Amino acid sequence: MLGEVVAFLVESVGGMGYAGIFLLMTLESSFFPFPSEVVMIPAGYLASKGEMHLGLVIISGIAGSVAGALVNYYLARKVGRAFLLRFGKYMLIHERTIFKMEGFFKTHDV
């Protein structure tokens, strides 16, 4: 059973290529919970077998991670505070907590 899962992951990552690594790592670094191990370990295995270039695997993974982080950053800049003020109570983040956090960061010049 485990061997089948591993074979599926290796085949999937190999079939998607470097663009697939980039996209899956973008997902991993954004708000979608997707583990990078599912992508990078099979890609590393394929690189060790000579089926993918190790440098391009690393660059694709890093670029995807940075792209996902940038997506999060720009989403937070655009809708973060308003979203938390409106829906934070459903995530146990109260309005007074948000104001307290903002005060902390203003006080500590961060």
C-alpha positions in Angstrom: 0.0 0.0 0.0 2.7 2.5 1.0 4.7 1.6 -2.1 1.7 2.4 -4.3 1.3 5.8 -2.7 5.0 6.6 -3.1 4.9 5.4 -6.7 1.9 7.6 -7.4 3.6 10.7 -5.9 6.8 10.1 -7.8 4.9 9.6 -11.1 2.7 12.7 -10.4 5.6 15.0 -9.7 7.5 13.7 -12.6 4.6 14.1 -14.9 4.0 17.7 -13.8 7.6 18.7 -14.2 9.1 21.9 -13.0 6.0 24.0 -13.5 4.1 21.5 -11.3 6.8 21.8 -8.6 6.4 25.6 -8.8 2.6 25.5 -8.5 2.5 22.9 -5.7 5.1 24.8 -3.7 3.1 28.0 -4.3 0.1 26.2 -2.8 2.2 24.9 0.1 3.4 28.4 1.0 0.0 30.1 0.6 -3.0 29.5 2.8 -3.8 26.1 1.4 -2.5 23.3 3.8 -0.3 21.2 1.5 3.0 19.7 2.7 6.1 20.4 0.7 7.4 17.0 1.5 4.8 15.6 -0.9 6.5 17.6 -3.7 10.1 18.0 -2.9 11.0 14.5 -1.8 9.7 12.8 -5.0 11.4 15.6 -7.1 14.7 15.0 -5.3 14.3 11.2 -5.9 13.7 11.9 -9.6 16.7 14.2 -9.7 18.9 11.5 -8.1 17.9 9.1 -10.9 18.7 11.7 -13.5 15.1 12.2 -14.6 15.1 15.8 -13.4 17.8 18.4 -13.0 18.6 19.0 -9.3 19.3 22.7 -9.8 16.0 23.3 -11.6 14.1 21.3 -8.9 15.6 23.5 -6.2 15.0 26.7 -8.2 11.4 25.7 -8.9 10.8 24.8 -5.3 12.2 28.1 -4.0 10.4 30.2 -6.6 7.1 28.5 -5.7 7.6 29.0 -2.0 8.4 32.7 -2.5 5.4 33.1 -4.8 3.1 31.6 -2.2 4.5 33.8 0.5 4.0 36.9 -1.7 0.4 35.8 -2.3 -0.2 35.7 1.4 1.6 39.0 1.9 -0.5 40.9 -0.6 -3.7 39.3 0.5 -3.0 40.3 4.1 -2.1 43.9 3.0 -5.3 44.1 1.0 -7.9 42.5 3.2 -6.2 41.3 6.3 -7.2 43.9 8.9 -10.8 44.3 7.6 -11.2 40.5 7.4 -10.0 40.0 11.0 -12.2 42.7 12.3 -15.2 41.2 10.6 -14.6 37.5 10.9 -11.9 37.2 13.6 -14.5 36.4 16.3 -15.2 33.1 14.5 -11.5 32.3 14.9 -11.4 33.4 18.5 -9.6 36.7 17.6 -11.5 39.5 19.3 -11.5 43.1 18.2 -9.8 44.2 21.4 -7.0 41.7 20.7 -6.4 43.2 17.3 -6.2 46.7 18.7 -3.8 45.4 21.4 -1.5 43.8 18.8 -1.5 47.0 16.8 -0.6 49.0 19.8 2.2 46.6 20.6 3.7 47.0 17.1 3.3 50.8 17.1 5.0 51.0 20.5 7.9 48.8 19.5 8.4 50.4 16.1 8.1 47.2 14.2 
